[in-house]
Amino acid sequence: MAVHAHPDDESSKGAATTARYAAEGVEVLVVTCTGGERGDVLNPSFEVPEGHEFDSVEGRRAVRRLEMADAAAALGVRQTWLGFVDSGLPEGDPLPPLPDGCFALQPLEEASAPLVELVRRFRPHVMTTYDPSGGYPHPDHIKCHEVAYEAYHAAGDASRYVTDGGAEPWTPRKLYYNHGFSMERLRAVHEAMQGAGLESPFGDWIESRAAREIPEREATTRVHAADYFDRRDAALVAHASQIDPEGFFFAVPRDIEADVWPTEEFELADSRVPTEVPEDDLFAGLREESR
Ligand SMILES: [Zn+2]
């Protein structure tokens, strides 16, 4: 179960890993906390699909649902919505207040209850989400971490989140944080691009992150996923309102990427089965258990 904040996050964080596991027969469910209703159009060649509009919360939700369905099909995974409304990325100084009723403003218990219910019904062995910082400081990404962390720890406890639905408690075995954009990876790809005489898309990003001295979290688990980078790319392109097919995500030639960095990284945040890091499989320790 991969828990993400917005439609498109599943395609930019750990996407090839989910495609690989799905292709190998693992039942993969992407959970999207919000409808992405406050995302701006980030692709200059985007055209609003016929019969739709992108100017209202409802209009954007409908378009992004279409995009999400195509992305999930490209990855070969199932996907479901938690049903919360995008908080938007507040900008300015001072920052404006978050919009009424948005995901980030929900009390933890109310925000987590639908995910706890889903964990009890889907019964995942492994959950992935973001680290406590959100990976980047979007209020929905931080909230996404909080609800996934809460559900991972509470879903197995029959005394918590008692619902009418009557789903049995379920204890997931491992919790991971996505770390696909480590400085180590950015630097390696950056140097390979320069070595090939190409313009690197990561130069400014590396500089600004180094200047902010953001502490690097530890990648404990590297999943080989290069064979599924094409599926990840197809899923990204499906998010046509958000992803420019000529843009950042496609600036690194795929042969260079597969050669220099064929893996996707995760941090093992909790495990209820014996496992040893570093790992190369999110199910390490579980395959033995199920035999
Ligand atoms: Zn997001």
Boltz pocket constraint, residues with backbone or C-beta under 6 A from the ligand:
constraints:
  - pocket:
      binder: B
      contacts: [[A, 5], [A, 6], [A, 9], [A, 138], [A, 141]]
      max_distance: 6.0
